[in-house]
Amino acid sequence: MSALSTKSCFTCEPYRIVLFYRYFPADVEQLQAIFKETCDDLGMLGRVLIATEGVNATLAASHADMDDFISRMEALECFSK
């Protein structure tokens, strides 16, 4: 089963792409777990680089799932405004 046949079919419905980076002292293992759980839960595709210096990511998801992802990230202290 391909990744495209999971929750969102990127060839069938509109989707959004988000690119971001944030420099901060990061707990790599904790962030890895958070991103894995969130991206798996929302059926997101893309790349996330996590280092002790911060995060760099390019992700794609449906509009609703991307809104949910952004809300979840903004709730984290390291991404809060």
PDB file as gemmi writes it, atoms N, CA and C in Angstrom:
CRYST1    1.000    1.000    1.000  90.00  90.00  90.00 P 1                      
ATOM      1  N   MET A   1       0.852  -1.175   0.000  1.00  0.00           N  
ATOM      2  CA  MET A   1       0.000   0.000   0.000  1.00  0.00           C  
ATOM      3  C   MET A   1       0.896   1.236   0.000  1.00  0.00           C  
ATOM      4  N   SER A   2       0.668   2.149  -0.893  1.00  0.00           N  
ATOM      5  CA  SER A   2       1.492   3.348  -0.970  1.00  0.00           C  
ATOM      6  C   SER A   2       1.014   4.397   0.024  1.00  0.00           C  
ATOM      7  N   ALA A   3       1.883   5.361   0.289  1.00  0.00           N  
ATOM      8  CA  ALA A   3       1.537   6.452   1.203  1.00  0.00           C  
ATOM      9  C   ALA A   3       0.353   7.254   0.681  1.00  0.00           C  
ATOM     10  N   LEU A   4       0.178   7.320  -0.630  1.00  0.00           N  
ATOM     11  CA  LEU A   4      -0.925   8.091  -1.186  1.00  0.00           C  
ATOM     12  C   LEU A   4      -2.288   7.440  -0.984  1.00  0.00           C  
ATOM     13  N   SER A   5      -2.299   6.185  -0.636  1.00  0.00           N  
ATOM     14  CA  SER A   5      -3.586   5.516  -0.442  1.00  0.00           C  
ATOM     15  C   SER A   5      -4.012   5.523   1.015  1.00  0.00           C  
ATOM     16  N   THR A   6      -3.301   6.252   1.880  1.00  0.00           N  
ATOM     17  CA  THR A   6      -3.686   6.343   3.276  1.00  0.00           C  
ATOM     18  C   THR A   6      -4.748   7.420   3.449  1.00  0.00           C  
ATOM     19  N   LYS A   7      -4.760   8.106   4.577  1.00  0.00           N  
ATOM     20  CA  LYS A   7      -5.831   9.022   4.945  1.00  0.00           C  
ATOM     21  C   LYS A   7      -6.158  10.064   3.873  1.00  0.00           C  
ATOM     22  N   SER A   8      -5.181  10.736   3.327  1.00  0.00           N  
ATOM     23  CA  SER A   8      -5.420  11.776   2.329  1.00  0.00           C  
ATOM     24  C   SER A   8      -4.891  11.346   0.974  1.00  0.00           C  
ATOM     25  N   CYS A   9      -5.656  11.568  -0.055  1.00  0.00           N  
ATOM     26  CA  CYS A   9      -5.214  11.282  -1.420  1.00  0.00           C  
ATOM     27  C   CYS A   9      -4.862  12.610  -2.063  1.00  0.00           C  
ATOM     28  N   PHE A  10      -3.569  12.911  -2.160  1.00  0.00           N  
ATOM     29  CA  PHE A  10      -3.139  14.213  -2.639  1.00  0.00           C  
ATOM     30  C   PHE A  10      -3.456  14.440  -4.109  1.00  0.00           C  
ATOM     31  N   THR A  11      -3.788  13.403  -4.841  1.00  0.00           N  
ATOM     32  CA  THR A  11      -4.167  13.601  -6.233  1.00  0.00           C  
ATOM     33  C   THR A  11      -5.668  13.832  -6.361  1.00  0.00           C  
ATOM     34  N   CYS A  12      -6.421  13.657  -5.282  1.00  0.00           N  
ATOM     35  CA  CYS A  12      -7.878  13.736  -5.346  1.00  0.00           C  
ATOM     36  C   CYS A  12      -8.467  14.949  -4.638  1.00  0.00           C  
ATOM     37  N   GLU A  13      -7.766  15.519  -3.669  1.00  0.00           N  
ATOM     38  CA  GLU A  13      -8.324  16.630  -2.914  1.00  0.00           C  
ATOM     39  C   GLU A  13      -7.274  17.726  -2.764  1.00  0.00           C  
ATOM     40  N   PRO A  14      -7.731  18.954  -2.556  1.00  0.00           N  
ATOM     41  CA  PRO A  14      -6.771  20.047  -2.360  1.00  0.00           C  
ATOM     42  C   PRO A  14      -5.904  19.789  -1.131  1.00  0.00           C  
ATOM     43  N   TYR A  15      -4.670  20.223  -1.196  1.00  0.00           N  
ATOM     44  CA  TYR A  15      -3.775  20.057  -0.065  1.00  0.00           C  
ATOM     45  C   TYR A  15      -2.934  21.308   0.103  1.00  0.00           C  
ATOM     46  N   ARG A  16      -2.313  21.412   1.252  1.00  0.00           N  
ATOM     47  CA  ARG A  16      -1.447  22.546   1.562  1.00  0.00           C  
ATOM     48  C   ARG A  16      -0.052  22.038   1.883  1.00  0.00           C  
ATOM     49  N   ILE A  17       0.923  22.864   1.575  1.00  0.00           N  
ATOM     50  CA  ILE A  17       2.310  22.570   1.906  1.00  0.00           C  
ATOM     51  C   ILE A  17       2.797  23.659   2.847  1.00  0.00           C  
ATOM     52  N   VAL A  18       3.469  23.247   3.909  1.00  0.00           N  
ATOM     53  CA  VAL A  18       4.043  24.200   4.847  1.00  0.00           C  
ATOM     54  C   VAL A  18       5.543  23.934   4.943  1.00  0.00           C  
ATOM     55  N   LEU A  19       6.315  25.008   4.916  1.00  0.00           N  
ATOM     56  CA  LEU A  19       7.759  24.940   5.098  1.00  0.00           C  
ATOM     57  C   LEU A  19       8.095  25.845   6.274  1.00  0.00           C  
ATOM     58  N   PHE A  20       8.881  25.351   7.220  1.00  0.00           N  
ATOM     59  CA  PHE A  20       9.239  26.196   8.354  1.00  0.00           C  
ATOM     60  C   PHE A  20      10.528  25.725   9.003  1.00  0.00           C  
ATOM     61  N   TYR A  21      11.120  26.645   9.743  1.00  0.00           N  
ATOM     62  CA  TYR A  21      12.255  26.302  10.585  1.00  0.00           C  
ATOM     63  C   TYR A  21      12.143  27.115  11.857  1.00  0.00           C  
ATOM     64  N   ARG A  22      12.737  26.610  12.895  1.00  0.00           N  
ATOM     65  CA  ARG A  22      12.747  27.316  14.177  1.00  0.00           C  
ATOM     66  C   ARG A  22      14.001  26.899  14.914  1.00  0.00           C  
ATOM     67  N   TYR A  23      14.817  27.887  15.279  1.00  0.00           N  
ATOM     68  CA  TYR A  23      16.024  27.610  16.046  1.00  0.00           C  
ATOM     69  C   TYR A  23      15.735  27.792  17.523  1.00  0.00           C  
ATOM     70  N   PHE A  24      16.049  26.784  18.311  1.00  0.00           N  
ATOM     71  CA  PHE A  24      15.882  26.811  19.763  1.00  0.00           C  
ATOM     72  C   PHE A  24      16.595  25.573  20.315  1.00  0.00           C  
ATOM     73  N   PRO A  25      16.957  25.580  21.585  1.00  0.00           N  
ATOM     74  CA  PRO A  25      17.568  24.381  22.170  1.00  0.00           C  
ATOM     75  C   PRO A  25      16.521  23.267  22.219  1.00  0.00           C  
ATOM     76  N   ALA A  26      16.678  22.256  21.385  1.00  0.00           N  
ATOM     77  CA  ALA A  26      15.641  21.236  21.212  1.00  0.00           C  
ATOM     78  C   ALA A  26      16.007  19.919  21.893  1.00  0.00           C  
ATOM     79  N   ASP A  27      15.006  19.282  22.472  1.00  0.00           N  
ATOM     80  CA  ASP A  27      15.126  17.914  22.956  1.00  0.00           C  
ATOM     81  C   ASP A  27      14.758  17.017  21.774  1.00  0.00           C  
ATOM     82  N   VAL A  28      15.769  16.470  21.118  1.00  0.00           N  
ATOM     83  CA  VAL A  28      15.575  15.743  19.860  1.00  0.00           C  
ATOM     84  C   VAL A  28      14.615  14.570  20.021  1.00  0.00           C  
ATOM     85  N   GLU A  29      14.805  13.751  21.032  1.00  0.00           N  
ATOM     86  CA  GLU A  29      13.951  12.565  21.202  1.00  0.00           C  
ATOM     87  C   GLU A  29      12.503  12.951  21.472  1.00  0.00           C  
ATOM     88  N   GLN A  30      12.292  13.963  22.285  1.00  0.00           N  
ATOM     89  CA  GLN A  30      10.925  14.394  22.588  1.00  0.00           C  
ATOM     90  C   GLN A  30      10.247  14.941  21.329  1.00  0.00           C  
ATOM     91  N   LEU A  31      10.940  15.807  20.590  1.00  0.00           N  
ATOM     92  CA  LEU A  31      10.351  16.363  19.364  1.00  0.00           C  
ATOM     93  C   LEU A  31      10.125  15.297  18.305  1.00  0.00           C  
ATOM     94  N   GLN A  32      11.041  14.345  18.205  1.00  0.00           N  
ATOM     95  CA  GLN A  32      10.867  13.260  17.241  1.00  0.00           C  
ATOM     96  C   GLN A  32       9.566  12.511  17.530  1.00  0.00           C  
ATOM     97  N   ALA A  33       9.321  12.216  18.790  1.00  0.00           N  
ATOM     98  CA  ALA A  33       8.094  11.502  19.165  1.00  0.00           C  
ATOM     99  C   ALA A  33       6.852  12.343  18.860  1.00  0.00           C  
ATOM    100  N   ILE A  34       6.915  13.638  19.161  1.00  0.00           N  
ATOM    101  CA  ILE A  34       5.770  14.521  18.916  1.00  0.00           C  
ATOM    102  C   ILE A  34       5.467  14.607  17.422  1.00  0.00           C  
ATOM    103  N   PHE A  35       6.494  14.850  16.608  1.00  0.00           N  
ATOM    104  CA  PHE A  35       6.278  14.968  15.162  1.00  0.00           C  
ATOM    105  C   PHE A  35       5.809  13.648  14.554  1.00  0.00           C  
ATOM    106  N   LYS A  36       6.389  12.541  14.982  1.00  0.00           N  
ATOM    107  CA  LYS A  36       5.980  11.242  14.434  1.00  0.00           C  
ATOM    108  C   LYS A  36       4.517  10.973  14.738  1.00  0.00           C  
ATOM    109  N   GLU A  37       4.124  11.156  15.989  1.00  0.00           N  
ATOM    110  CA  GLU A  37       2.732  10.903  16.368  1.00  0.00           C  
ATOM    111  C   GLU A  37       1.778  11.843  15.621  1.00  0.00           C  
ATOM    112  N   THR A  38       2.112  13.122  15.574  1.00  0.00           N  
ATOM    113  CA  THR A  38       1.244  14.106  14.925  1.00  0.00           C  
ATOM    114  C   THR A  38       1.131  13.851  13.431  1.00  0.00           C  
ATOM    115  N   CYS A  39       2.269  13.654  12.765  1.00  0.00           N  
ATOM    116  CA  CYS A  39       2.247  13.448  11.310  1.00  0.00           C  
ATOM    117  C   CYS A  39       1.562  12.133  10.936  1.00  0.00           C  
ATOM    118  N   ASP A  40       1.805  11.074  11.706  1.00  0.00           N  
ATOM    119  CA  ASP A  40       1.124   9.802  11.446  1.00  0.00           C  
ATOM    120  C   ASP A  40      -0.382   9.947  11.648  1.00  0.00           C  
ATOM    121  N   ASP A  41      -0.771  10.612  12.730  1.00  0.00           N  
ATOM    122  CA  ASP A  41      -2.189  10.795  13.054  1.00  0.00           C  
ATOM    123  C   ASP A  41      -2.918  11.566  11.955  1.00  0.00           C  
ATOM    124  N   LEU A  42      -2.247  12.552  11.367  1.00  0.00           N  
ATOM    125  CA  LEU A  42      -2.877  13.406  10.366  1.00  0.00           C  
ATOM    126  C   LEU A  42      -2.621  12.943   8.930  1.00  0.00           C  
ATOM    127  N   GLY A  43      -1.883  11.868   8.748  1.00  0.00           N  
ATOM    128  CA  GLY A  43      -1.612  11.358   7.408  1.00  0.00           C  
ATOM    129  C   GLY A  43      -0.767  12.306   6.575  1.00  0.00           C  
ATOM    130  N   MET A  44       0.156  12.997   7.217  1.00  0.00           N  
ATOM    131  CA  MET A  44       0.982  13.989   6.522  1.00  0.00           C  
ATOM    132  C   MET A  44       2.137  13.316   5.788  1.00  0.00           C  
ATOM    133  N   LEU A  45       2.586  13.982   4.729  1.00  0.00           N  
ATOM    134  CA  LEU A  45       3.758  13.540   3.981  1.00  0.00           C  
ATOM    135  C   LEU A  45       4.784  14.662   4.012  1.00  0.00           C  
ATOM    136  N   GLY A  46       6.060  14.302   3.972  1.00  0.00           N  
ATOM    137  CA  GLY A  46       7.091  15.329   3.913  1.00  0.00           C  
ATOM    138  C   GLY A  46       8.355  14.925   4.627  1.00  0.00           C  
ATOM    139  N   ARG A  47       9.079  15.938   5.091  1.00  0.00           N  
ATOM    140  CA  ARG A  47      10.377  15.745   5.712  1.00  0.00           C  
ATOM    141  C   ARG A  47      10.471  16.659   6.926  1.00  0.00           C  
ATOM    142  N   VAL A  48      11.008  16.115   8.019  1.00  0.00           N  
ATOM    143  CA  VAL A  48      11.249  16.899   9.228  1.00  0.00           C  
ATOM    144  C   VAL A  48      12.669  16.591   9.694  1.00  0.00           C  
ATOM    145  N   LEU A  49      13.477  17.640   9.791  1.00  0.00           N  
ATOM    146  CA  LEU A  49      14.833  17.496  10.319  1.00  0.00           C  
ATOM    147  C   LEU A  49      14.840  18.073  11.730  1.00  0.00           C  
ATOM    148  N   ILE A  50      15.267  17.266  12.688  1.00  0.00           N  
ATOM    149  CA  ILE A  50      15.305  17.696  14.079  1.00  0.00           C  
ATOM    150  C   ILE A  50      16.737  17.555  14.575  1.00  0.00           C  
ATOM    151  N   ALA A  51      17.262  18.636  15.131  1.00  0.00           N  
ATOM    152  CA  ALA A  51      18.617  18.639  15.686  1.00  0.00           C  
ATOM    153  C   ALA A  51      18.590  19.367  17.028  1.00  0.00           C  
ATOM    154  N   THR A  52      19.673  19.316  17.745  1.00  0.00           N  
ATOM    155  CA  THR A  52      19.733  20.002  19.036  1.00  0.00           C  
ATOM    156  C   THR A  52      19.579  21.514  18.870  1.00  0.00           C  
ATOM    157  N   GLU A  53      19.790  22.027  17.645  1.00  0.00           N  
ATOM    158  CA  GLU A  53      19.648  23.460  17.372  1.00  0.00           C  
ATOM    159  C   GLU A  53      18.236  23.865  16.966  1.00  0.00           C  
ATOM    160  N   GLY A  54      17.351  22.890  16.681  1.00  0.00           N  
ATOM    161  CA  GLY A  54      15.990  23.234  16.297  1.00  0.00           C  
ATOM    162  C   GLY A  54      15.402  22.306  15.253  1.00  0.00           C  
ATOM    163  N   VAL A  55      14.409  22.820  14.510  1.00  0.00           N  
ATOM    164  CA  VAL A  55      13.623  22.021  13.569  1.00  0.00           C  
ATOM    165  C   VAL A  55      13.571  22.710  12.206  1.00  0.00           C  
ATOM    166  N   ASN A  56      13.597  21.908  11.135  1.00  0.00           N  
ATOM    167  CA  ASN A  56      13.411  22.379   9.767  1.00  0.00           C  
ATOM    168  C   ASN A  56      12.481  21.364   9.110  1.00  0.00           C  
ATOM    169  N   ALA A  57      11.377  21.830   8.518  1.00  0.00           N  
ATOM    170  CA  ALA A  57      10.398  20.882   7.987  1.00  0.00           C  
ATOM    171  C   ALA A  57       9.733  21.380   6.706  1.00  0.00           C  
ATOM    172  N   THR A  58       9.332  20.416   5.889  1.00  0.00           N  
ATOM    173  CA  THR A  58       8.478  20.628   4.715  1.00  0.00           C  
ATOM    174  C   THR A  58       7.429  19.522   4.773  1.00  0.00           C  
ATOM    175  N   LEU A  59       6.163  19.898   4.916  1.00  0.00           N  
ATOM    176  CA  LEU A  59       5.099  18.909   5.093  1.00  0.00           C  
ATOM    177  C   LEU A  59       3.900  19.250   4.218  1.00  0.00           C  
ATOM    178  N   ALA A  60       3.144  18.223   3.838  1.00  0.00           N  
ATOM    179  CA  ALA A  60       1.927  18.393   3.049  1.00  0.00           C  
ATOM    180  C   ALA A  60       0.783  17.627   3.710  1.00  0.00           C  
ATOM    181  N   ALA A  61      -0.414  18.213   3.622  1.00  0.00           N  
ATOM    182  CA  ALA A  61      -1.617  17.575   4.169  1.00  0.00           C  
ATOM    183  C   ALA A  61      -2.839  18.277   3.601  1.00  0.00           C  
ATOM    184  N   SER A  62      -4.001  17.691   3.846  1.00  0.00           N  
ATOM    185  CA  SER A  62      -5.240  18.352   3.442  1.00  0.00           C  
ATOM    186  C   SER A  62      -5.358  19.669   4.213  1.00  0.00           C  
ATOM    187  N   HIS A  63      -6.222  20.554   3.747  1.00  0.00           N  
ATOM    188  CA  HIS A  63      -6.391  21.849   4.412  1.00  0.00           C  
ATOM    189  C   HIS A  63      -6.771  21.670   5.886  1.00  0.00           C  
ATOM    190  N   ALA A  64      -7.730  20.825   6.163  1.00  0.00           N  
ATOM    191  CA  ALA A  64      -8.190  20.619   7.536  1.00  0.00           C  
ATOM    192  C   ALA A  64      -7.084  20.019   8.401  1.00  0.00           C  
ATOM    193  N   ASP A  65      -6.373  19.029   7.868  1.00  0.00           N  
ATOM    194  CA  ASP A  65      -5.301  18.403   8.640  1.00  0.00           C  
ATOM    195  C   ASP A  65      -4.154  19.373   8.874  1.00  0.00           C  
ATOM    196  N   MET A  66      -3.865  20.242   7.909  1.00  0.00           N  
ATOM    197  CA  MET A  66      -2.799  21.223   8.100  1.00  0.00           C  
ATOM    198  C   MET A  66      -3.191  22.231   9.172  1.00  0.00           C  
ATOM    199  N   ASP A  67      -4.450  22.658   9.171  1.00  0.00           N  
ATOM    200  CA  ASP A  67      -4.922  23.560  10.226  1.00  0.00           C  
ATOM    201  C   ASP A  67      -4.766  22.904  11.592  1.00  0.00           C  
ATOM    202  N   ASP A  68      -5.105  21.624  11.685  1.00  0.00           N  
ATOM    203  CA  ASP A  68      -4.958  20.869  12.933  1.00  0.00           C  
ATOM    204  C   ASP A  68      -3.481  20.791  13.329  1.00  0.00           C  
ATOM    205  N   PHE A  69      -2.599  20.504  12.369  1.00  0.00           N  
ATOM    206  CA  PHE A  69      -1.163  20.429  12.636  1.00  0.00           C  
ATOM    207  C   PHE A  69      -0.637  21.757  13.188  1.00  0.00           C  
ATOM    208  N   ILE A  70      -1.011  22.859  12.538  1.00  0.00           N  
ATOM    209  CA  ILE A  70      -0.550  24.176  12.973  1.00  0.00           C  
ATOM    210  C   ILE A  70      -1.026  24.473  14.389  1.00  0.00           C  
ATOM    211  N   SER A  71      -2.261  24.144  14.689  1.00  0.00           N  
ATOM    212  CA  SER A  71      -2.791  24.353  16.044  1.00  0.00           C  
ATOM    213  C   SER A  71      -2.015  23.540  17.074  1.00  0.00           C  
ATOM    214  N   ARG A  72      -1.714  22.293  16.728  1.00  0.00           N  
ATOM    215  CA  ARG A  72      -0.963  21.443  17.648  1.00  0.00           C  
ATOM    216  C   ARG A  72       0.447  21.980  17.871  1.00  0.00           C  
ATOM    217  N   MET A  73       1.091  22.455  16.817  1.00  0.00           N  
ATOM    218  CA  MET A  73       2.453  22.979  16.956  1.00  0.00           C  
ATOM    219  C   MET A  73       2.466  24.272  17.764  1.00  0.00           C  
ATOM    220  N   GLU A  74       1.491  25.156  17.510  1.00  0.00           N  
ATOM    221  CA  GLU A  74       1.423  26.415  18.252  1.00  0.00           C  
ATOM    222  C   GLU A  74       1.137  26.194  19.731  1.00  0.00           C  
ATOM    223  N   ALA A  75       0.555  25.049  20.085  1.00  0.00           N  
ATOM    224  CA  ALA A  75       0.292  24.727  21.494  1.00  0.00           C  
ATOM    225  C   ALA A  75       1.565  24.315  22.231  1.00  0.00           C  
ATOM    226  N   LEU A  76       2.613  23.949  21.486  1.00  0.00           N  
ATOM    227  CA  LEU A  76       3.876  23.570  22.111  1.00  0.00           C  
ATOM    228  C   LEU A  76       4.638  24.823  22.511  1.00  0.00           C  
ATOM    229  N   GLU A  77       5.261  24.792  23.651  1.00  0.00           N  
ATOM    230  CA  GLU A  77       5.991  25.962  24.150  1.00  0.00           C  
ATOM    231  C   GLU A  77       7.067  26.432  23.164  1.00  0.00           C  
ATOM    232  N   CYS A  78       7.765  25.508  22.530  1.00  0.00           N  
ATOM    233  CA  CYS A  78       8.855  25.889  21.631  1.00  0.00           C  
ATOM    234  C   CYS A  78       8.362  26.556  20.344  1.00  0.00           C  
ATOM    235  N   PHE A  79       7.078  26.432  19.998  1.00  0.00           N  
ATOM    236  CA  PHE A  79       6.532  27.048  18.790  1.00  0.00           C  
ATOM    237  C   PHE A  79       5.497  28.126  19.092  1.00  0.00           C  
ATOM    238  N   SER A  80       5.259  28.408  20.364  1.00  0.00           N  
ATOM    239  CA  SER A  80       4.238  29.400  20.698  1.00  0.00           C  
ATOM    240  C   SER A  80       4.692  30.782  20.261  1.00  0.00           C  
ATOM    241  N   LYS A  81       3.750  31.628  20.015  1.00  0.00           N  
ATOM    242  CA  LYS A  81       4.044  32.979  19.495  1.00  0.00           C  
ATOM    243  C   LYS A  81       4.620  33.870  20.553  1.00  0.00           C  
TER     244      LYS A  81                                                      
END                                                                             
